[in-house]
Amino acid sequence: MEDKKTIIILHGWGLNGEKYNGLAQILALKYKVFAPDLPGFGKNLTDKELYLMDYANFLKDFIKDKKLKNIVLLGHSFGGRVITKFLSIYNAKEYGIKAVILTGTPLTKRKMSLRKLIGRLMAKMGKGVLSMLPKSTSEDSQDFLRKIVYTIIGEWDYYKANKMRKTFTHIISENLQTYLDKINVPTLIVWGKNDTITPLSIGIKIQKLIADSQLIIIKNETHKLPYANPQIFSQKIMPFVDKLN
């Protein structure tokens, strides 16, 4: 009897495996499902300054330690970055990787909009404003101003990174677009049409750069699709998983 397919869900930045419990429970009706906390998140906290290579090695060790095979790697946002790095270094067949599912993953560069350019300038000005605030200004007030600045410039993940900001800087500085041609397993790309964090244009570009890939666009869904609407997400990916040999 053929072994069940194994799905490993890798979460987005600032989240953890538990966030995807709804999706995991649906998928577990047919497959083995794992949703680990990546280093620095959830119950897997660390003070170390990490690079994307560290996350790729975490995934490698996770697969080996649990002796997993017949694997589908499912990466949401940051999780997709980890998968892409992993497959640029390690042989998919050797580690039992049958396919990849990517959703909301920022793997290609996009031009900086005028809004963002203006926002960057405002951010620099904002730092000056923060330094001019009276020492008596409450931490809550300062934090509120930081939220405004980072929201304007579209770097909300950087704001959320908090103690892991150096790690976050390392992660986003790596150009993953150059690795996409190394993904040599069937790949399903699922995108919420209303994703404003990682726009649909990026999903379309990724599909063009990965040879054996297909793109599914889901109307009225956002960047939160995999955990905010796991029923629809699972319905879209399960036919793909079931067809794998």
MDAnalysis code that builds the backbone (N, CA, C; Angstrom):
import MDAnalysis as mda
import numpy as np

u = mda.Universe.empty(735, n_residues=245, atom_resindex=np.repeat(np.arange(245), 3), trajectory=True)
u.add_TopologyAttr("name", ["N", "CA", "C"] * 245)
u.add_TopologyAttr("resid", np.arange(1, 246))
u.add_TopologyAttr("resname", ["MET", "GLU", "ASP", "LYS", "LYS", "THR", "ILE", "ILE", "ILE", "LEU", "HIS", "GLY", "TRP", "GLY", "LEU", "ASN", "GLY", "GLU", "LYS", "TYR", "ASN", "GLY", "LEU", "ALA", "GLN", "ILE", "LEU", "ALA", "LEU", "LYS", "TYR", "LYS", "VAL", "PHE", "ALA", "PRO", "ASP", "LEU", "PRO", "GLY", "PHE", "GLY", "LYS", "ASN", "LEU", "THR", "ASP", "LYS", "GLU", "LEU", "TYR", "LEU", "MET", "ASP", "TYR", "ALA", "ASN", "PHE", "LEU", "LYS", "ASP", "PHE", "ILE", "LYS", "ASP", "LYS", "LYS", "LEU", "LYS", "ASN", "ILE", "VAL", "LEU", "LEU", "GLY", "HIS", "SER", "PHE", "GLY", "GLY", "ARG", "VAL", "ILE", "THR", "LYS", "PHE", "LEU", "SER", "ILE", "TYR", "ASN", "ALA", "LYS", "GLU", "TYR", "GLY", "ILE", "LYS", "ALA", "VAL", "ILE", "LEU", "THR", "GLY", "THR", "PRO", "LEU", "THR", "LYS", "ARG", "LYS", "MET", "SER", "LEU", "ARG", "LYS", "LEU", "ILE", "GLY", "ARG", "LEU", "MET", "ALA", "LYS", "MET", "GLY", "LYS", "GLY", "VAL", "LEU", "SER", "MET", "LEU", "PRO", "LYS", "SER", "THR", "SER", "GLU", "ASP", "SER", "GLN", "ASP", "PHE", "LEU", "ARG", "LYS", "ILE", "VAL", "TYR", "THR", "ILE", "ILE", "GLY", "GLU", "TRP", "ASP", "TYR", "TYR", "LYS", "ALA", "ASN", "LYS", "MET", "ARG", "LYS", "THR", "PHE", "THR", "HIS", "ILE", "ILE", "SER", "GLU", "ASN", "LEU", "GLN", "THR", "TYR", "LEU", "ASP", "LYS", "ILE", "ASN", "VAL", "PRO", "THR", "LEU", "ILE", "VAL", "TRP", "GLY", "LYS", "ASN", "ASP", "THR", "ILE", "THR", "PRO", "LEU", "SER", "ILE", "GLY", "ILE", "LYS", "ILE", "GLN", "LYS", "LEU", "ILE", "ALA", "ASP", "SER", "GLN", "LEU", "ILE", "ILE", "ILE", "LYS", "ASN", "GLU", "THR", "HIS", "LYS", "LEU", "PRO", "TYR", "ALA", "ASN", "PRO", "GLN", "ILE", "PHE", "SER", "GLN", "LYS", "ILE", "MET", "PRO", "PHE", "VAL", "ASP", "LYS", "LEU", "ASN"])
u.atoms.positions = np.array([
    [0.855, -1.207, 0.000],
    [0.000, 0.000, 0.000],
    [0.886, 1.251, 0.000],
    [0.561, 2.190, -0.845],
    [1.357, 3.422, -0.936],
    [1.220, 4.256, 0.330],
    [2.361, 4.806, 0.789],
    [2.344, 5.657, 1.964],
    [1.521, 6.910, 1.696],
    [0.894, 7.410, 2.753],
    [0.174, 8.669, 2.631],
    [1.138, 9.773, 2.242],
    [0.631, 10.723, 1.495],
    [1.439, 11.909, 1.208],
    [1.585, 12.730, 2.482],
    [2.713, 13.368, 2.599],
    [3.012, 14.194, 3.767],
    [3.056, 15.648, 3.347],
    [2.318, 16.505, 4.034],
    [2.345, 17.936, 3.752],
    [3.015, 18.655, 4.918],
    [4.040, 19.423, 4.597],
    [4.708, 20.253, 5.601],
    [4.332, 21.702, 5.332],
    [3.617, 22.310, 6.281],
    [3.201, 23.712, 6.147],
    [4.249, 24.602, 6.821],
    [4.806, 25.522, 6.056],
    [5.761, 26.479, 6.609],
    [5.091, 27.849, 6.656],
    [5.039, 28.408, 7.835],
    [4.238, 29.611, 8.101],
    [4.888, 30.907, 7.631],
    [4.080, 31.959, 7.653],
    [4.548, 33.292, 7.278],
    [5.306, 33.966, 8.406],
    [5.942, 35.089, 8.064],
    [6.736, 35.846, 9.035],
    [5.835, 36.387, 10.155],
    [6.317, 36.255, 11.384],
    [5.568, 36.761, 12.524],
    [4.455, 35.840, 12.997],
    [4.288, 34.698, 12.314],
    [3.245, 33.742, 12.683],
    [3.890, 32.484, 13.268],
    [3.132, 31.419, 13.357],
    [3.669, 30.142, 13.830],
    [2.810, 29.013, 13.283],
    [3.240, 27.783, 13.517],
    [2.520, 26.648, 12.967],
    [1.086, 26.546, 13.434],
    [0.843, 26.934, 14.679],
    [-0.500, 26.833, 15.252],
    [-1.512, 27.689, 14.499],
    [-1.056, 28.763, 13.875],
    [-1.944, 29.656, 13.127],
    [-2.662, 28.909, 12.004],
    [-2.067, 27.804, 11.559],
    [-2.589, 27.056, 10.417],
    [-3.316, 25.787, 10.861],
    [-3.745, 25.735, 12.122],
    [-4.433, 24.553, 12.645],
    [-5.683, 24.207, 11.843],
    [-6.428, 25.233, 11.440],
    [-7.645, 24.983, 10.666],
    [-7.339, 24.267, 9.364],
    [-6.331, 24.743, 8.664],
    [-5.914, 24.115, 7.402],
    [-5.358, 22.719, 7.664],
    [-4.534, 22.598, 8.685],
    [-3.918, 21.309, 8.999],
    [-4.976, 20.253, 9.320],
    [-6.020, 20.634, 10.046],
    [-7.064, 19.688, 10.426],
    [-7.827, 19.175, 9.208],
    [-8.074, 20.050, 8.256],
    [-8.764, 19.635, 7.025],
    [-7.881, 18.680, 6.215],
    [-6.627, 19.060, 6.043],
    [-5.708, 18.251, 5.240],
    [-5.395, 16.912, 5.906],
    [-5.419, 16.898, 7.240],
    [-5.085, 15.671, 7.975],
    [-6.120, 14.566, 7.772],
    [-7.267, 14.890, 7.205],
    [-8.263, 13.869, 6.902],
    [-7.783, 12.946, 5.783],
    [-6.809, 13.433, 4.977],
    [-6.314, 12.625, 3.858],
    [-4.801, 12.396, 3.896],
    [-4.073, 13.296, 4.536],
    [-2.613, 13.243, 4.473],
    [-1.999, 13.354, 5.863],
    [-0.719, 13.011, 5.936],
    [0.046, 13.341, 7.136],
    [0.377, 14.822, 7.056],
    [0.198, 15.556, 8.132],
    [0.405, 17.007, 8.089],
    [1.276, 17.456, 9.267],
    [2.252, 18.306, 8.949],
    [3.111, 18.917, 9.959],
    [3.129, 20.426, 9.733],
    [3.088, 21.174, 10.817],
    [3.177, 22.639, 10.723],
    [4.123, 23.127, 11.828],
    [5.418, 22.956, 11.626],
    [6.384, 23.309, 12.670],
    [6.535, 24.817, 12.845],
    [6.992, 25.210, 14.016],
    [7.373, 26.600, 14.254],
    [8.786, 26.794, 13.732],
    [8.958, 27.709, 12.809],
    [10.298, 28.013, 12.307],
    [11.102, 28.725, 13.399],
    [12.434, 28.617, 13.367],
    [13.273, 29.249, 14.395],
    [12.957, 30.730, 14.577],
    [12.738, 31.104, 15.838],
    [12.431, 32.495, 16.158],
    [10.961, 32.772, 16.344],
    [10.112, 31.749, 16.126],
    [8.666, 31.955, 16.170],
    [7.976, 30.898, 17.025],
    [6.799, 31.264, 17.520],
    [6.018, 30.316, 18.302],
    [6.780, 29.811, 19.512],
    [6.903, 28.498, 19.630],
    [7.615, 27.885, 20.753],
    [9.079, 27.609, 20.427],
    [9.503, 28.021, 19.246],
    [10.874, 27.763, 18.804],
    [11.684, 29.062, 18.823],
    [11.710, 29.720, 19.965],
    [12.366, 31.024, 20.076],
    [13.883, 30.892, 20.133],
    [14.558, 31.923, 19.655],
    [16.009, 31.956, 19.676],
    [16.484, 33.398, 19.669],
    [17.634, 33.629, 20.258],
    [18.241, 34.965, 20.238],
    [19.274, 35.098, 19.123],
    [19.466, 34.030, 18.361],
    [20.487, 34.030, 17.319],
    [20.074, 34.908, 16.130],
    [21.061, 35.489, 15.493],
    [20.852, 36.224, 14.246],
    [20.907, 35.203, 13.117],
    [19.813, 35.052, 12.390],
    [19.687, 33.965, 11.419],
    [19.698, 34.449, 9.969],
    [20.062, 33.525, 9.097],
    [20.045, 33.753, 7.655],
    [19.116, 32.729, 7.021],
    [18.752, 32.959, 5.770],
    [17.826, 32.050, 5.105],
    [18.395, 30.631, 5.046],
    [19.705, 30.523, 4.957],
    [20.361, 29.213, 4.951],
    [20.044, 28.445, 6.232],
    [19.962, 29.143, 7.357],
    [19.639, 28.494, 8.630],
    [18.243, 27.885, 8.591],
    [17.317, 28.583, 7.941],
    [15.952, 28.074, 7.842],
    [15.870, 26.884, 6.882],
    [16.650, 26.935, 5.812],
    [16.704, 25.800, 4.883],
    [17.257, 24.567, 5.594],
    [18.260, 24.758, 6.421],
    [18.839, 23.639, 7.172],
    [17.875, 23.118, 8.235],
    [17.088, 24.024, 8.802],
    [16.049, 23.590, 9.755],
    [15.085, 22.629, 9.062],
    [14.654, 22.992, 7.852],
    [13.731, 22.144, 7.101],
    [14.379, 20.805, 6.766],
    [15.627, 20.828, 6.346],
    [16.355, 19.593, 6.035],
    [16.396, 18.676, 7.256],
    [16.764, 19.224, 8.402],
    [16.863, 18.428, 9.627],
    [15.500, 17.919, 10.084],
    [14.459, 18.730, 9.892],
    [13.107, 18.334, 10.268],
    [12.684, 17.100, 9.472],
    [12.958, 17.115, 8.177],
    [12.608, 15.991, 7.310],
    [13.389, 14.737, 7.710],
    [14.679, 14.900, 7.969],
    [15.525, 13.756, 8.317],
    [15.178, 13.189, 9.687],
    [14.979, 14.066, 10.660],
    [14.702, 13.615, 12.027],
    [13.397, 12.840, 12.127],
    [12.409, 13.255, 11.358],
    [11.104, 12.587, 11.405],
    [10.983, 11.499, 10.336],
    [12.052, 11.322, 9.551],
    [12.111, 10.290, 8.517],
    [10.915, 10.376, 7.571],
    [10.657, 11.573, 7.103],
    [9.509, 11.823, 6.241],
    [9.833, 11.519, 4.788],
    [8.810, 11.169, 4.027],
    [8.950, 10.948, 2.590],
    [7.629, 11.243, 1.909],
    [7.660, 11.205, 0.572],
    [6.440, 11.485, -0.195],
    [5.858, 12.842, 0.214],
    [6.720, 13.877, 0.153],
    [6.439, 15.174, 0.781],
    [5.966, 16.229, -0.215],
    [4.972, 16.996, 0.218],
    [4.582, 18.228, -0.468],
    [4.919, 19.379, 0.476],
    [5.748, 20.296, 0.014],
    [6.120, 21.462, 0.815],
    [5.155, 22.596, 0.511],
    [4.491, 23.103, 1.544],
    [3.513, 24.182, 1.379],
    [4.035, 25.412, 2.121],
    [4.358, 26.446, 1.365],
    [4.925, 27.642, 1.967],
    [4.042, 28.858, 1.803],
    [3.689, 29.469, 2.923],
    [2.936, 30.722, 2.888],
    [3.899, 31.877, 3.141],
    [3.941, 32.835, 2.233],
    [4.751, 34.043, 2.394],
    [6.197, 33.686, 2.723],
    [6.684, 34.021, 3.915],
    [8.052, 33.706, 4.319],
    [8.363, 32.218, 4.200],
    [7.387, 31.371, 4.494],
    [7.591, 29.928, 4.381],
    [7.981, 29.519, 2.974],
    [7.449, 30.222, 1.975],
    [7.817, 29.947, 0.591],
    [9.247, 30.338, 0.285],
    [9.733, 31.370, 0.955],
    [11.141, 31.748, 0.814],
    [12.037, 30.615, 1.301],
    [11.671, 30.045, 2.439],
    [12.456, 28.948, 3.010],
    [12.496, 27.761, 2.054],
    [11.352, 27.420, 1.478],
    [11.275, 26.308, 0.537],
    [12.142, 26.566, -0.694],
    [12.068, 27.767, -1.217],
    [12.842, 28.111, -2.411],
    [14.341, 28.013, -2.143],
    [14.782, 28.502, -1.002],
    [16.192, 28.389, -0.626],
    [16.590, 26.929, -0.466],
    [15.742, 26.158, 0.209],
    [16.002, 24.737, 0.420],
    [16.228, 24.017, -0.906],
    [15.340, 24.252, -1.870],
    [15.427, 23.553, -3.152],
    [16.561, 24.075, -4.038],
    [17.099, 25.231, -3.703],
    [18.254, 25.742, -4.456],
    [19.551, 25.076, -3.988],
    [19.492, 24.411, -2.839],
    [20.685, 23.788, -2.252],
    [20.603, 22.266, -2.269],
    [19.439, 21.738, -1.895],
    [19.294, 20.299, -1.697],
    [18.477, 19.663, -2.810],
    [18.800, 18.404, -3.085],
    [18.143, 17.662, -4.143],
    [16.760, 17.209, -3.703],
    [15.740, 17.605, -4.452],
    [14.359, 17.305, -4.070],
    [14.121, 15.804, -3.953],
    [14.620, 15.047, -4.906],
    [14.404, 13.599, -4.916],
    [15.042, 12.939, -3.698],
    [16.234, 13.377, -3.346],
    [16.952, 12.803, -2.207],
    [16.172, 12.962, -0.903],
    [15.424, 14.067, -0.785],
    [14.676, 14.331, 0.442],
    [13.189, 14.003, 0.321],
    [12.832, 13.319, -0.748],
    [11.455, 12.852, -0.894],
    [10.445, 13.929, -1.213],
    [10.910, 15.020, -1.829],
    [10.003, 16.122, -2.161],
    [9.305, 15.817, -3.487],
    [7.995, 15.701, -3.437],
    [7.210, 15.394, -4.632],
    [6.687, 16.650, -5.324],
    [6.405, 17.689, -4.545],
    [5.796, 18.892, -5.124],
    [5.899, 20.051, -4.144],
    [5.577, 21.224, -4.667],
    [5.619, 22.454, -3.873],
    [4.316, 23.221, -4.085],
    [3.828, 23.831, -3.015],
    [2.693, 24.759, -3.099],
    [3.151, 26.084, -2.504],
    [3.015, 27.147, -3.267],
    [3.413, 28.476, -2.817],
    [2.197, 29.389, -2.790],
    [2.111, 30.205, -1.759],
    [1.013, 31.166, -1.685],
    [1.481, 32.455, -1.004],
    [1.250, 33.567, -1.674],
    [1.609, 34.870, -1.120],
    [3.085, 35.034, -0.836],
    [3.932, 34.392, -1.621],
    [5.368, 34.407, -1.350],
    [6.089, 35.471, -2.175],
    [6.785, 36.399, -1.536],
    [7.497, 37.467, -2.266],
    [8.838, 36.993, -2.799],
    [8.818, 36.338, -3.962],
    [10.045, 35.760, -4.516],
    [10.649, 36.588, -5.636],
    [9.947, 37.600, -6.091],
    [10.493, 38.442, -7.149],
    [10.486, 39.888, -6.682],
    [11.366, 40.665, -7.277],
    [11.446, 42.070, -6.909],
    [10.380, 42.864, -7.652],
    [9.898, 43.925, -7.014],
    [8.957, 44.810, -7.694],
    [9.464, 46.243, -7.598],
    [9.104, 47.035, -8.577],
    [9.548, 48.420, -8.581],
    [8.942, 49.179, -7.410],
    [9.717, 50.093, -6.874],
    [9.218, 50.890, -5.754],
    [8.276, 51.968, -6.280],
    [7.089, 51.982, -5.734],
    [6.102, 52.952, -6.177],
    [6.424, 54.340, -5.639],
    [5.781, 55.336, -6.246],
    [5.957, 56.712, -5.774],
    [5.526, 56.815, -4.314],
    [4.445, 56.108, -3.979],
    [3.946, 56.131, -2.600],
    [5.022, 55.635, -1.634],
    [5.713, 54.575, -2.060],
    [6.716, 54.003, -1.175],
    [7.945, 54.912, -1.067],
    [8.314, 55.524, -2.197],
    [9.441, 56.456, -2.166],
    [9.162, 57.610, -1.209],
    [7.952, 58.147, -1.323],
    [7.558, 59.230, -0.422],
    [7.538, 58.721, 1.017],
    [7.049, 57.488, 1.168],
    [6.979, 56.897, 2.495],
    [8.349, 56.730, 3.123],
    [9.334, 56.331, 2.308],
    [10.694, 56.173, 2.827],
    [11.227, 57.507, 3.346],
    [10.936, 58.565, 2.587],
    [11.361, 59.897, 3.012],
    [10.679, 60.265, 4.327],
    [9.389, 59.958, 4.403],
    [8.653, 60.252, 5.626],
    [9.194, 59.445, 6.799],
    [9.646, 58.218, 6.490],
    [10.198, 57.381, 7.549],
    [11.454, 58.015, 8.142],
    [12.306, 58.545, 7.259],
    [13.518, 59.214, 7.745],
    [13.156, 60.430, 8.587],
    [12.142, 61.163, 8.093],
    [11.687, 62.317, 8.849],
    [11.084, 61.862, 10.184],
    [10.392, 60.709, 10.126],
    [9.758, 60.187, 11.326],
    [10.761, 59.863, 12.403],
    [11.912, 59.318, 12.003],
    [12.955, 59.011, 12.980],
    [13.431, 60.283, 13.660],
    [13.508, 61.355, 12.861],
    [13.916, 62.633, 13.436],
    [12.894, 63.140, 14.420],
    [11.621, 62.953, 14.048],
    [10.545, 63.379, 14.947],
    [10.602, 62.603, 16.253],
    [10.819, 61.293, 16.146],
    [10.890, 60.466, 17.345],
    [12.019, 60.896, 18.259],
    [13.156, 61.277, 17.648],
    [14.301, 61.685, 18.470],
    [14.065, 63.036, 19.150],
    [13.138, 63.828, 18.593],
    [12.850, 65.147, 19.154],
    [11.765, 65.109, 20.233],
    [11.112, 63.942, 20.352],
    [10.041, 63.860, 21.337],
    [10.599, 64.009, 22.749],
    [9.867, 64.629, 23.628],
    [10.307, 64.742, 25.033],
    [10.528, 63.371, 25.638],
    [11.483, 63.263, 26.526],
    [11.772, 61.987, 27.171],
    [10.563, 61.452, 27.927],
    [9.674, 62.374, 28.276],
    [8.486, 61.968, 29.027],
    [7.430, 61.309, 28.148],
    [7.636, 61.369, 26.795],
    [6.662, 60.752, 25.892],
    [6.578, 59.260, 26.177],
    [5.380, 58.766, 26.334],
    [5.207, 57.360, 26.708],
    [5.675, 56.429, 25.604],
    [6.076, 55.225, 26.006],
    [6.503, 54.212, 25.037],
    [5.361, 53.852, 24.102],
    [4.126, 53.853, 24.614],
    [2.966, 53.541, 23.776],
    [2.801, 54.569, 22.665],
    [3.031, 55.847, 22.974],
    [2.906, 56.909, 21.974],
    [3.982, 56.765, 20.911],
    [5.210, 56.455, 21.348],
    [6.300, 56.266, 20.397],
    [6.021, 55.055, 19.502],
    [5.493, 54.002, 20.096],
    [5.201, 52.796, 19.337],
    [4.113, 53.067, 18.311],
    [3.137, 53.871, 18.674],
    [2.062, 54.218, 17.748],
    [2.626, 54.959, 16.531],
    [3.570, 55.892, 16.764],
    [4.185, 56.626, 15.661],
    [4.985, 55.690, 14.757],
    [5.670, 54.718, 15.353],
    [6.427, 53.761, 14.548],
    [5.490, 52.955, 13.652],
    [4.351, 52.568, 14.190],
    [3.374, 51.817, 13.402],
    [2.933, 52.616, 12.180],
    [2.696, 53.908, 12.384],
    [2.278, 54.770, 11.276],
    [3.353, 54.814, 10.200],
    [4.590, 55.026, 10.624],
    [5.710, 55.146, 9.676],
    [5.862, 53.869, 8.863],
    [5.922, 52.714, 9.536],
    [6.164, 51.465, 8.816],
    [4.972, 51.033, 7.970],
    [3.773, 51.403, 8.378],
    [2.603, 51.110, 7.553],
    [2.644, 51.921, 6.266],
    [3.017, 53.180, 6.376],
    [3.096, 54.058, 5.204],
    [4.084, 53.520, 4.180],
    [5.230, 53.035, 4.629],
    [6.265, 52.602, 3.679],
    [6.100, 51.143, 3.275],
    [5.049, 50.500, 3.765],
    [4.790, 49.126, 3.351],
    [5.750, 48.119, 3.919],
    [6.357, 48.413, 5.059],
    [7.309, 47.497, 5.679],
    [6.757, 47.016, 7.022],
    [5.526, 46.550, 7.006],
    [4.886, 46.126, 8.238],
    [5.600, 44.915, 8.849],
    [6.087, 43.996, 7.981],
    [6.808, 42.838, 8.496],
    [8.061, 43.262, 9.255],
    [8.713, 44.323, 8.775],
    [9.901, 44.810, 9.464],
    [9.534, 45.327, 10.849],
    [8.424, 46.044, 10.922],
    [7.972, 46.539, 12.228],
    [7.681, 45.368, 13.162],
    [7.004, 44.340, 12.645],
    [6.646, 43.199, 13.467],
    [7.855, 42.369, 13.881],
    [8.960, 42.498, 13.143],
    [10.133, 41.676, 13.413],
    [10.694, 41.920, 14.799],
    [10.587, 43.153, 15.289],
    [11.011, 43.480, 16.639],
    [12.442, 43.022, 16.881],
    [12.648, 42.037, 17.777],
    [13.993, 41.587, 18.127],
    [14.667, 40.825, 16.986],
    [13.886, 40.438, 15.980],
    [14.452, 39.680, 14.864],
    [14.652, 40.558, 13.630],
    [14.807, 41.846, 13.823],
    [14.930, 42.740, 12.673],
    [16.202, 42.489, 11.867],
    [17.290, 42.121, 12.531],
    [18.510, 41.807, 11.784],
    [18.305, 40.561, 10.941],
    [17.640, 39.570, 11.514],
    [17.326, 38.358, 10.757],
    [16.433, 38.697, 9.569],
    [15.428, 39.516, 9.801],
    [14.511, 39.906, 8.726],
    [15.268, 40.615, 7.595],
    [16.208, 41.482, 7.970],
    [17.007, 42.190, 6.969],
    [17.816, 41.209, 6.128],
    [18.388, 40.187, 6.776],
    [19.138, 39.168, 6.032],
    [18.218, 38.427, 5.059],
    [17.022, 38.117, 5.530],
    [16.080, 37.334, 4.718],
    [15.692, 38.075, 3.442],
    [15.294, 39.340, 3.590],
    [14.783, 40.063, 2.422],
    [15.891, 40.555, 1.496],
    [17.141, 40.502, 1.957],
    [18.246, 40.974, 1.119],
    [18.667, 39.928, 0.088],
    [18.204, 38.683, 0.259],
    [18.596, 37.617, -0.663],
    [17.657, 37.581, -1.863],
    [18.237, 37.619, -3.057],
    [17.453, 37.633, -4.289],
    [17.041, 36.208, -4.667],
    [15.847, 35.815, -4.296],
    [15.392, 34.444, -4.522],
    [14.918, 34.192, -5.949],
    [14.708, 35.247, -6.697],
    [14.253, 35.083, -8.081],
    [15.241, 34.241, -8.890],
    [16.516, 34.356, -8.550],
    [17.544, 33.606, -9.280],
    [17.496, 32.108, -8.985],
    [16.739, 31.701, -7.960],
    [16.655, 30.287, -7.592],
    [15.452, 29.578, -8.199],
    [14.547, 30.318, -8.775],
    [13.277, 29.723, -9.189],
    [13.432, 28.641, -10.251],
    [14.444, 28.756, -11.096],
    [14.638, 27.733, -12.119],
    [15.203, 26.436, -11.539],
    [15.552, 26.452, -10.253],
    [16.044, 25.247, -9.594],
    [14.912, 24.421, -8.980],
    [13.708, 24.972, -8.987],
    [12.551, 24.212, -8.502],
    [12.105, 23.292, -9.629],
    [12.445, 22.018, -9.504],
    [12.214, 21.067, -10.598],
    [11.190, 19.995, -10.243],
    [10.249, 20.364, -9.372],
    [9.128, 19.475, -9.054],
    [7.837, 20.213, -9.388],
    [6.741, 19.489, -9.592],
    [5.462, 20.164, -9.874],
    [5.148, 21.208, -8.798],
    [4.736, 22.373, -9.241],
    [4.510, 23.481, -8.315],
    [3.147, 24.117, -8.560],
    [2.389, 24.244, -7.492],
    [1.107, 24.926, -7.551],
    [1.245, 26.270, -6.841],
    [0.831, 27.328, -7.528],
    [0.887, 28.683, -6.978],
    [-0.548, 29.152, -6.760],
    [-0.879, 29.446, -5.511],
    [-2.243, 29.845, -5.169],
    [-2.196, 31.261, -4.611],
    [-3.004, 32.144, -5.191],
    [-2.922, 33.560, -4.801],
    [-4.302, 34.164, -4.568],
    [-4.417, 34.931, -3.507],
    [-5.621, 35.717, -3.291],
    [-5.587, 36.941, -4.190],
    [-6.630, 37.146, -4.958],
    [-6.650, 38.251, -5.917],
    [-6.509, 39.602, -5.230],
    [-6.969, 39.704, -3.996],
    [-6.928, 40.977, -3.263],
    [-5.740, 41.074, -2.303],
    [-4.705, 40.299, -2.567],
    [-3.513, 40.339, -1.712],
    [-2.797, 41.671, -1.933],
    [-2.745, 42.506, -0.903],
    [-2.053, 43.796, -1.003],
    [-0.655, 43.740, -0.392],
    [-0.349, 42.668, 0.343],
    [0.981, 42.503, 0.920],
    [1.950, 42.006, -0.143],
    [1.537, 40.962, -0.838],
    [2.308, 40.419, -1.960],
    [1.365, 40.366, -3.164],
    [1.368, 41.397, -3.988],
    [0.386, 41.525, -5.068],
    [0.371, 40.347, -6.043],
    [-0.761, 40.147, -6.664],
    [-0.956, 39.069, -7.624],
    [0.078, 39.109, -8.743],
    [0.542, 40.283, -9.122],
    [1.541, 40.396, -10.191],
    [2.785, 39.563, -9.884],
    [3.117, 39.417, -8.605],
    [4.267, 38.601, -8.221],
    [3.967, 37.124, -8.450],
    [2.763, 36.696, -8.097],
    [2.377, 35.311, -8.342],
    [2.426, 34.960, -9.819],
    [1.976, 35.877, -10.650],
    [1.989, 35.662, -12.103],
    [3.430, 35.532, -12.605],
    [4.295, 36.358, -12.086],
    [5.697, 36.305, -12.508],
    [6.364, 35.013, -12.051],
    [6.077, 34.585, -10.833],
    [6.645, 33.333, -10.322],
    [6.226, 32.167, -11.214],
    [4.960, 32.161, -11.616],
    [4.463, 31.068, -12.463],
    [5.222, 30.992, -13.791],
    [5.609, 32.130, -14.307],
    [6.353, 32.163, -15.566],
    [7.788, 31.674, -15.401],
    [8.323, 31.798, -14.183],
    [9.729, 31.468, -13.943],
    [9.958, 30.039, -13.459],
    [8.905, 29.366, -13.001],
    [9.036, 27.970, -12.580],
    [8.456, 27.102, -13.683],
    [9.287, 26.218, -14.231],
    [8.921, 25.470, -15.429],
    [7.623, 24.678, -15.278],
    [7.567, 23.785, -14.333],
    [6.398, 22.909, -14.175],
    [5.489, 23.483, -13.097],
    [4.769, 24.550, -13.451],
    [3.941, 25.222, -12.443],
    [2.604, 25.661, -13.022],
    [1.656, 25.847, -12.142],
    [0.348, 26.374, -12.525],
    [-0.111, 27.356, -11.466],
    [-0.921, 28.309, -11.878],
    [-1.381, 29.371, -10.984],
    [-2.892, 29.317, -10.830],
    [-3.340, 29.343, -9.579],
    [-4.768, 29.448, -9.270],
    [-4.991, 30.776, -8.553],
    [-5.890, 31.579, -9.085],
    [-6.214, 32.879, -8.486],
    [-7.597, 32.777, -7.831],
    [-7.671, 33.184, -6.572],
    [-8.928, 33.074, -5.840],
    [-9.489, 34.472, -5.570],
    [-10.650, 34.725, -6.117],
    [-11.286, 36.039, -5.980],
    [-11.638, 36.341, -4.519],
    [-11.608, 37.625, -4.215],
    [-12.040, 38.136, -2.907],
    [-11.202, 37.653, -1.727],
    [-10.031, 37.047, -2.001],
    [-9.177, 36.570, -0.915],
    [-7.913, 37.416, -0.818],
    [-7.345, 37.456, 0.375],
    [-6.191, 38.314, 0.642],
    [-4.955, 37.480, 0.987],
    [-3.958, 38.150, 1.518],
    [-2.703, 37.496, 1.898],
    [-2.929, 36.446, 2.993],
    [-3.997, 36.582, 3.749],
    [-4.275, 35.689, 4.876],
    [-4.964, 34.393, 4.456],
    [-5.189, 34.217, 3.178],
    [-5.989, 33.119, 2.640],
    [-5.773, 31.756, 3.305],
    [-4.538, 31.232, 3.453],
    [-4.380, 29.854, 3.949],
    [-4.941, 29.619, 5.345],
    [-4.867, 30.635, 6.212],
    [-5.391, 30.431, 7.567],
    [-6.720, 31.149, 7.812],
    [-7.031, 32.153, 7.007],
    [-8.294, 32.866, 7.181],
    [-9.449, 32.126, 6.511],
    [-9.165, 31.411, 5.441],
    [-10.202, 30.665, 4.722],
    [-9.650, 29.300, 4.304],
    [-9.331, 28.452, 5.289],
    [-8.704, 27.157, 4.979],
    [-9.591, 26.218, 4.164],
    [-10.916, 26.389, 4.243],
    [-11.805, 25.511, 3.472],
    [-11.584, 25.714, 1.973],
    [-11.619, 26.970, 1.544],
    [-11.423, 27.257, 0.119],
    [-10.006, 26.895, -0.314],
    [-9.038, 27.244, 0.523],
    [-7.647, 26.961, 0.173],
    [-7.417, 25.454, -0.002],
    [-7.919, 24.670, 0.923],
    [-7.724, 23.217, 0.842],
    [-8.433, 22.626, -0.381],
    [-9.596, 23.165, -0.703],
    [-10.325, 22.676, -1.884],
    [-9.527, 22.899, -3.164],
    [-8.766, 23.977, -3.200],
    [-7.983, 24.299, -4.398],
    [-6.716, 23.466, -4.510],
    [-6.135, 23.078, -3.375],
    [-4.846, 22.377, -3.453],
    [-4.970, 20.851, -3.429],
    [-6.051, 20.318, -2.892],
    [-6.151, 18.867, -2.748],
    [-6.180, 18.113, -4.088],
    [-6.865, 18.585, -5.125],
    [-6.794, 17.884, -6.414],
    [-5.365, 17.807, -6.958],
    [-4.598, 18.858, -6.745],
    [-3.198, 18.879, -7.170],
    [-2.401, 17.825, -6.421],
    [-2.580, 17.753, -5.102],
    [-1.848, 16.788, -4.291],
    [-2.249, 15.358, -4.666],
    [-3.536, 15.132, -4.889],
    [-4.028, 13.781, -5.184],
    [-3.503, 13.241, -6.502],
    [-3.187, 14.121, -7.431],
    [-2.717, 13.669, -8.757],
    [-1.233, 13.317, -8.764],
    [-0.519, 13.651, -7.708],
    [0.916, 13.372, -7.666],
    [1.177, 11.870, -7.584],
    [2.207, 11.428, -8.274],
    [2.588, 10.014, -8.238],
    [3.419, 9.720, -6.983],
])
